[in-house]
Amino acid sequence: MADMLAIKAETLEDVATRVFAAAGTPEDLAAHVARHLVKANLSGHDSHGVIRIPAYVSQIKAGRIVADGRPIIVKEQAGAAVVDGQRGFGQVAASFALDVAIRKAGETGIGGVSIRHCNHIGRLGDYSEEAADRGYIAFVSYGSAGPTSGHSAPFGGAQRHFGTNPISFGIPGKEKRAVVDFATTVVAEGKIQVARAKHAELPPGSIVDKEGKPSTNPEDFYAGGMILPFGGHKGYGLSLVAAFLGAGLTAESAATEGRGGGVFVMAINPRAFADEDAYTSTIDNLASAVEAVPAAPGFSKVLLPGGPEANSRAERRQSGVPVAPDTWDAIAKAAQELGVEMPKL
């Protein structure tokens, strides 16, 4: 495994902002995407962090990402809306949709928003954390399906058909909160990118090669292999739900080729269901009881979902974000092509 670089979060955020701006992204949008990527790194999810910069730049050049695209509402009811991401950065569209969902939840109790024409939205847990910080329960899904596409096969299948189709929940209390965020595959595709950049192997049981044989080599996935659904039929079921929500709730016309995808964001105002003090005290009480469960061998304590990310942010703000040299070189190459000067480390 290659030795890692330790880079300050502020340095990474500055580089990302300047690279995206040089690629034609308005300053406010560039800064927003940069903050999202670096927060993913800080949270320990390098798969959704600055490793994405070169790919995003390539997608801008190819016209897949519209660098200055800003989301708009195209359909709206009291507790629901459809947002068009205008093929801009997915992080911008998803943040906009979350704001709309929270506004509607504040007015009606529940707000649901689908996003069509949306690119990669990054780490889903970021949006669930944001909602929880604002006192709202959140559910976020990003799902896609289509013959021979994506990264994963359905349970019992031998051909790619699904994306990694992640889902996330954020549930706030007063002092406690839980943020659940996971791909419905054993690993996210970005985790394979990170392992590849580090020249490291994947955990056994994560992927199969193009012949369906178990593998731990990241290169086998990019040579036509597949990521496995987690938990067999259970992960497959959740992946299908994410695909149905993403495709169905963003549909502009009837699907005819088995393809579709999109993002769905839902915010719930707990104060519409229970007295605020009763609700937050109940969540805190249940969460504290979970944390008080004795630790199993090999563990120091029971953490709530989202706890490891919070601990990682505290540590990495002090020690720096670990970045693989291959990743840094790829970012530097993208920056050089855009005339952006890289910092000396």
Buried (B, 14 or more C-beta within 10 A) or exposed (E): EEEBBEBBBEBBBBBBBBBBBBBBBBEEBBBBBBBBBBBBBBBBBBBBBBBBBBBBBEBBBEEEBBBEBBBEEEEEEEBBBBBBBBBBBBBBBBBBBBBBBBBBBBEBBBBBBBBBBBBBBBBBBBBBBBBBEBBBBBBBBBBBBBEEBBBBBBBEEEEBBBBBBBBBBBBBBBEBBBBBBBBBBBBBBBBBBBBBBBEEEBEEEBBBBEEEEEBBBBEBBEEEBBBBBBEEEEBBBBBBBBBBBBBBBBBEEEEEEEBBBBBBBBBBBBBEEEEEEEBBBBBBEBBEEBEEEEEEEEEEEEBBBBBEBBEBBEEBEEEBBBBBBBBBEBBBEBBEBBEBEBEEE
